[in-house]
Amino acid sequence: MISSSTVVNSVVEKLRAALARGQWRSGDMLPGQRELAEQLGISRPSLREAVIVLETLGLVRSMPGKGVVVLEANFADTASEGSAMAGASLEDVLQLRYTLEPFIVGLVAQSISSKEVGQLRLTLMDMREALEASDSDACANAYIAFHEELFALTSNPIFQNVVQQTSNALKQSADVLRNSPQHLAERLEENEAVVRAIRGKNSAQASSEMRRHILREGQRMGIELNIPDDNLGT
């Protein structure tokens, strides 16, 4: 996690225990962030981090605009995964994204339909409207939704299993920039460049634009990724 702490780990264990004993069942929505944070006596940022861990474990899923839904899961298999994710750094998150996302968008560019391109563009329009309204939370949510839509377009079943990890890692890195509105316009422009390449069925360009975007994300976080082929993103 970005800021692993005793508080977050404690909340994760409390929520896991509640889920295991059936306090919320598969398909149920967790209480809203404000209500659940008050029940647990923690801050909303700490709750968000705990939810990210639970998503990584496959216990819940965040649904933009709706809330957090409980998934069916084998609780006995999740403890070791959570401890591994808790040791991840921001650089680890970006390396994971850099490894997977450019390849995924390259595949997507080869087979995407006009309707799917339209949906990606609509999500970027949501991001632009939020940017113009100076709503950094809505802008960040649209940013996350855009990347999750890209992930969902891959037809490789193995990628589908790995994508959940990437999606949760994305939520972590995006949260760091949520309160940095000066960067939101840059992120929008970079994502628009990705969609232009996808719309043109230019697989190589789409991959290149995504690599460039992730490298710049790192720079905005003060991280220079040590990538063997980083010349491809420049």
Secondary structure by P-SEA (a helix, b strand, c coil): cccccaaaaaaaaaaaaaaaacccccccccccaaaaaaaacccaaaaaaaaaaaaaacccccccccccccccccccccaaaaaaaaaccaaaaaaaaaacaaaaaaaaaacccaaaaaaaaaaaaaaaaaaaaccaaaaaaaaaaaaaaaaaacccaaaaaaaaaaaaaaaaaaaaacccccaaaaaaaaaaaaaaaaaaccaaaaaaaaaaaaaaaaaaaccccccccccccc
